[in-house]
């Protein structure tokens, strides 16, 4: 039997439905592809970002600046760099070696002042050169060595010292300079004593001399009552400590006087005499007050005004 012809409206409806179904299928495929592409990009980003961060961190860790900040040069390396800068007369290199504050041959200078002093020395002796040997690195960055300085063909050795702190030179000196400074300090500390004569020197702001302080202290009630009496020792004020500053509140503006007992260890008057410091007193060099009975904290507990000398 022959098939019945399809109605035109039914054919059109089926065709539309077919196109709609095909479009839906294509849309689903496209959406799935986009989602997969996005997921791939996100996964790649998640994998790449840590790698980039790790590379940046490694580059930073390997940076010379970071390495220098983390580990300063050793004291021996600093000494070698310091020596090389002197040989080359390289002030810029020295500026990177000195600390901001330097104990420079007994003077407190800034690093810039040290460099300026070196530049002046190089200008004065353009042929200057040096070398170091026998380098010994001690505790706390103290480095001792022999420095050979050569000027105009003449060489001289110095027992030198550098103190290195955090990779920088914090102190520079030599033992010859140290000995000279110590001798000068000792001389200043003995300014009030005169060899072979009375200690009559008076230096401002002090108003009495060491000799006057001794003479008046011998007349004091404390000295007479305490040390003048029947005993086998003869006591006198033979030791003097000169003041080097004037801080009256700290008892640092006067003379320290040692009470020395002279005598014999035995009853034999021909035996070798000896002496011992048995006490200390302090005389204020401004007003002539005698202080005694020094406490554990170093402060004097008792005092009395000194009597004047008979001839004054």
C-alpha angles and dihedrals in degrees: 000000000000119000116252114247116257116249112250092235093054092050092052092048092053092049092053092049090051093053091048092052092048092050091051091052092050091048091052091051093049093048092050091050093051093048091050091049092049091048090051092051092048091050090049091049091049090051096043100046097063090045091053091047091049091050092050091049091049091050091050092048090051093049111120091223092056091046091051092049091049098046119024118204117276120256090254091052090050091052091051092049091047091051093047091051090054093048090051094039085233107167092175091058091048090052089060092048103050121081119236089259121034134184093222113189092320096320128103105234137161119247089251091054090052091052091048090052091050092048090052090049092050091050091050093048108027092173093055117133136161145188135199132219141164091042114187120184110207134182122303092021095294107152122189124190144145113264117199111202120194125196124168089351094304116118128200131182123227127187094231133195132200125180112208121199122178091345095308134101107253097170135022128184144119131235093248090059091044091053092049092049091049091051091050091049091050090050091050090048090055097046093117094056122083119199112234096000146058118301095241099142113125121192123188130285089028115087103196132045127238089250092055090046090054094046094048093044090056088058094049122114091235094055094043096047095042106038108017109081145078107322135121091245126078109217123206141157101254104142121076130186111194120219118244099186138017115244106141095181089059093044089246101124102079149040127297107216122197118213104221121195114210122195149102127292090219136036089256106105089203093058120109109282120227138186138210134190102242101171145003130220132182129222119200104229092207103055104009097244117159115221125192142159097066113208129221089264091059095252122126116243105195136036145176133186112257118241116244122255116264093240094052 
